[in-house]
Amino acid sequence: MKYKHGIQLTVVIIIGCFAFASSIQAASCNKTVYLTFDTGNMSVAEKVADILKRQDVKATFFLANEKTFRGDFALDDSWQAYWQKLAKEGQHFGSHTYDHIYFVKDGPKGEVFEKPQFGPKAGMTVLYNEASMCKEIRKVDIRFLELTGKPLQKIWRAPGGKTSPTLIRMGDMCGYQYIGWAPAGFLGDELNSEKHPNSALLEKASREIKDGDITMAHLGIWSRKDPWAPAVLEQLIVNLKGRGFCFGVLPKADKNSVDQSK
């Protein structure tokens, strides 16, 4: 009986130590960073989700209906369980435009030229007015509601971070705030892995990220041979925690949430 009680006491002490360590970490948290992920090809999506859950960290995901490594698309029914799981865990979500459309240039009468990467007009340069651009942004919101029963946060991000004042104004008129990223927050997962190895990306981000920065990475990139996640992500989170960072979700209430990618 004494042996049993001794084991129980040891377990209580260990749990108490973890709780005490967590409270110390929370008390020492005096800066905030905002992790964000664009869909990409979804090849490391599950690994990213596992790391965020293990580290008890929240992030913001910008969704487009991009082709995935499985041959389906990120907003197909086949990904429903994944998005439901993240939504249940309290992650935040924004639009990345449904067909992943890239800004080309401003149009002649307050419109914009865009080039969809996916969908029926993939590869074509198309003129969008405010109504058609709003429809493109909002389509992700409608689809996410179908998949999860929850709407997006009213935020969006342009593919490639390419924008103009006209394009951002279109999103504003549609009720969606534009979210870019900080220069130090570009985590480099889409760069050539031979020229930019994971060790260098980890060291740079761990050193340069500042209070209030928004980061940007993807849930998988076709071109990178040495995947960025999980190699960099978890250790980066650990390093930032060590520097006193909390992890916030978007939108945040200050002007820094407007496009920082330029």
TORLUM-434821 format. One record per residue (C-alpha): residue in three letters; x, y negated, z. Coordinates in steps of 0.25 Angstrom, whole numbers, plus 5000, padded with zeros to 4 digits. Example, Ala and Ser with C-alpha at 12.3 -4.5 7.8 and 13.67 -1.06 7.14 Angstrom:
! TORLUM-434821
PT   residu      x      y      z
PT      ALA   5049   5018   5031
PT      SER   5055   5004   5029
! end
This chain:
! TORLUM-434821
PT   residu      x      y      z
PT      MET   5000   5000   5000
PT      LYS   5011   4990   5003
PT      TYR   5018   4994   4990
PT      LYS   5005   4991   4983
PT      HIS   5004   4978   4990
PT      GLY   5018   4974   4987
PT      ILE   5016   4976   4972
PT      GLN   5003   4967   4973
PT      LEU   5011   4957   4980
PT      THR   5022   4957   4970
PT      VAL   5012   4956   4959
PT      VAL   5006   4944   4965
PT      ILE   5019   4937   4967
PT      ILE   5023   4939   4953
PT      ILE   5010   4934   4948
PT      GLY   5012   4922   4957
PT      CYS   5025   4919   4952
PT      PHE   5020   4919   4938
PT      ALA   5009   4909   4942
PT      PHE   5019   4901   4950
PT      ALA   5028   4900   4937
PT      SER   5016   4896   4929
PT      SER   5012   4885   4938
PT      ILE   5027   4880   4938
PT      GLN   5027   4880   4923
PT      ALA   5013   4873   4922
PT      ALA   5018   4862   4932
PT      SER   5031   4860   4924
PT      CYS   5024   4858   4911
PT      ASN   5026   4844   4908
PT      LYS   5025   4844   4893
PT      THR   5016   4849   4882
PT      VAL   5018   4855   4869
PT      TYR   5007   4860   4859
PT      LEU   5010   4873   4852
PT      THR   5002   4874   4838
PT      PHE   5002   4885   4828
PT      ASP   4997   4885   4813
PT      THR   4991   4898   4808
PT      GLY   5002   4901   4798
PT      ASN   5002   4916   4794
PT      MET   4998   4921   4808
PT      SER   5009   4931   4808
PT      VAL   5013   4927   4822
PT      ALA   4999   4923   4827
PT      GLU   4998   4934   4837
PT      LYS   5012   4932   4843
PT      VAL   5009   4917   4845
PT      ALA   4996   4920   4852
PT      ASP   5003   4930   4861
PT      ILE   5014   4921   4865
PT      LEU   5004   4909   4868
PT      LYS   4996   4918   4877
PT      ARG   5009   4924   4884
PT      GLN   5014   4910   4886
PT      ASP   5001   4905   4890
PT      VAL   5002   4894   4880
PT      LYS   4991   4887   4871
PT      ALA   4993   4882   4857
PT      THR   4985   4876   4846
PT      PHE   4983   4884   4832
PT      PHE   4980   4877   4819
PT      LEU   4972   4887   4810
PT      ALA   4972   4888   4795
PT      ASN   4966   4900   4787
PT      GLU   4980   4904   4783
PT      LYS   4984   4918   4777
PT      THR   4990   4926   4788
PT      PHE   5001   4937   4788
PT      ARG   4990   4948   4788
PT      GLY   4984   4943   4774
PT      ASP   4972   4937   4781
PT      PHE   4969   4922   4785
PT      ALA   4971   4916   4799
PT      LEU   4956   4912   4800
PT      ASP   4951   4926   4795
PT      ASP   4942   4934   4804
PT      SER   4955   4943   4806
PT      TRP   4961   4932   4815
PT      GLN   4949   4930   4823
PT      ALA   4953   4937   4835
PT      TYR   4967   4930   4835
PT      TRP   4960   4916   4835
PT      GLN   4950   4920   4845
PT      LYS   4961   4925   4855
PT      LEU   4968   4912   4854
PT      ALA   4956   4904   4855
PT      LYS   4952   4912   4868
PT      GLU   4966   4909   4873
PT      GLY   4964   4894   4873
PT      GLN   4972   4891   4860
PT      HIS   4969   4878   4852
PT      PHE   4966   4878   4837
PT      GLY   4966   4868   4826
PT      SER   4964   4868   4810
PT      HIS   4975   4870   4801
PT      THR   4966   4868   4789
PT      TYR   4958   4881   4784
PT      ASP   4966   4883   4771
PT      HIS   4979   4878   4777
PT      ILE   4979   4865   4768
PT      TYR   4991   4857   4766
PT      PHE   4991   4842   4764
PT      VAL   4996   4837   4751
PT      LYS   4993   4822   4750
PT      ASP   4983   4812   4752
PT      GLY   4972   4811   4742
PT      PRO   4967   4799   4735
PT      LYS   4955   4795   4743
PT      GLY   4957   4799   4757
PT      GLU   4958   4814   4754
PT      VAL   4970   4823   4755
PT      PHE   4976   4834   4745
PT      GLU   4978   4847   4752
PT      LYS   4983   4861   4748
PT      PRO   4977   4873   4754
PT      GLN   4986   4885   4757
PT      PHE   4974   4895   4758
PT      GLY   4960   4896   4754
PT      PRO   4953   4894   4740
PT      LYS   4961   4882   4736
PT      ALA   4975   4887   4741
PT      GLY   4987   4880   4734
PT      MET   4978   4869   4728
PT      THR   4979   4854   4731
PT      VAL   4965   4850   4736
PT      LEU   4960   4836   4739
PT      TYR   4953   4836   4752
PT      ASN   4944   4825   4757
PT      GLU   4940   4823   4772
PT      ALA   4928   4833   4771
PT      SER   4936   4844   4765
PT      MET   4948   4842   4774
PT      CYS   4939   4842   4786
PT      LYS   4933   4855   4781
PT      GLU   4946   4861   4779
PT      ILE   4950   4858   4793
PT      ARG   4937   4862   4800
PT      LYS   4936   4875   4792
PT      VAL   4946   4881   4802
PT      ASP   4938   4876   4814
PT      ILE   4926   4883   4808
PT      ARG   4933   4896   4806
PT      PHE   4940   4895   4819
PT      LEU   4926   4894   4826
PT      GLU   4921   4906   4818
PT      LEU   4933   4914   4823
PT      THR   4934   4910   4837
PT      GLY   4921   4903   4841
PT      LYS   4929   4891   4844
PT      PRO   4932   4878   4836
PT      LEU   4946   4872   4834
PT      GLN   4951   4861   4841
PT      LYS   4949   4849   4832
PT      ILE   4963   4848   4827
PT      TRP   4970   4852   4814
PT      ARG   4984   4853   4807
PT      ALA   4987   4852   4793
PT      PRO   4996   4863   4787
PT      GLY   5010   4859   4786
PT      GLY   5007   4847   4795
PT      LYS   5005   4839   4782
PT      THR   4995   4827   4784
PT      SER   4992   4813   4780
PT      PRO   4984   4803   4788
PT      THR   4973   4805   4778
PT      LEU   4973   4820   4781
PT      ILE   4973   4818   4796
PT      ARG   4962   4808   4795
PT      MET   4954   4819   4788
PT      GLY   4956   4828   4800
PT      ASP   4952   4817   4810
PT      MET   4939   4814   4803
PT      CYS   4936   4829   4803
PT      GLY   4938   4829   4818
PT      TYR   4952   4836   4818
PT      GLN   4964   4830   4824
PT      TYR   4977   4833   4817
PT      ILE   4988   4840   4825
PT      GLY   5002   4840   4819
PT      TRP   5015   4844   4827
PT      ALA   5027   4838   4833
PT      PRO   5041   4838   4825
PT      ALA   5047   4846   4837
PT      GLY   5034   4855   4836
PT      PHE   5037   4860   4823
PT      LEU   5041   4874   4827
PT      GLY   5047   4879   4814
PT      ASP   5041   4892   4812
PT      GLU   5039   4890   4797
PT      LEU   5053   4886   4795
PT      ASN   5063   4896   4789
PT      SER   5068   4906   4800
PT      GLU   5082   4907   4794
PT      LYS   5084   4892   4795
PT      HIS   5076   4890   4807
PT      PRO   5077   4902   4816
PT      ASN   5068   4904   4828
PT      SER   5078   4901   4838
PT      ALA   5081   4887   4832
PT      LEU   5066   4884   4831
PT      LEU   5064   4889   4846
PT      GLU   5076   4880   4851
PT      LYS   5071   4868   4843
PT      ALA   5057   4868   4848
PT      SER   5060   4872   4862
PT      ARG   5069   4859   4862
PT      GLU   5062   4849   4854
PT      ILE   5047   4850   4858
PT      LYS   5042   4839   4866
PT      ASP   5030   4835   4875
PT      GLY   5018   4834   4867
PT      ASP   5023   4841   4854
PT      ILE   5014   4849   4845
PT      THR   5021   4862   4839
PT      MET   5018   4869   4827
PT      ALA   5020   4884   4822
PT      HIS   5013   4894   4815
PT      LEU   5006   4908   4818
PT      GLY   5015   4913   4807
PT      ILE   5023   4908   4795
PT      TRP   5025   4916   4782
PT      SER   5039   4910   4779
PT      ARG   5047   4912   4792
PT      LYS   5054   4925   4792
PT      ASP   5057   4925   4807
PT      PRO   5044   4922   4814
PT      TRP   5044   4910   4824
PT      ALA   5034   4917   4833
PT      PRO   5036   4923   4842
PT      ALA   5051   4921   4842
PT      VAL   5050   4906   4845
PT      LEU   5036   4903   4851
PT      GLU   5036   4910   4864
PT      GLN   5050   4905   4868
PT      LEU   5047   4891   4863
PT      ILE   5035   4891   4873
PT      VAL   5044   4896   4884
PT      ASN   5054   4886   4881
PT      LEU   5044   4874   4881
PT      LYS   5037   4879   4894
PT      GLY   5051   4878   4900
PT      ARG   5052   4864   4895
PT      GLY   5039   4861   4903
PT      PHE   5029   4861   4891
PT      CYS   5014   4865   4892
PT      PHE   5007   4870   4879
PT      GLY   4995   4861   4875
PT      VAL   4984   4863   4864
PT      LEU   4979   4854   4854
PT      PRO   4973   4844   4852
PT      LYS   4980   4835   4863
PT      ALA   4975   4822   4867
PT      ASP   4986   4813   4862
PT      LYS   4991   4807   4848
PT      ASN   5002   4817   4847
PT      SER   4992   4827   4842
PT      VAL   4992   4820   4829
PT      ASP   5001   4825   4818
PT      GLN   5015   4826   4823
PT      SER   5020   4834   4812
PT      LYS   5026   4822   4804
! end
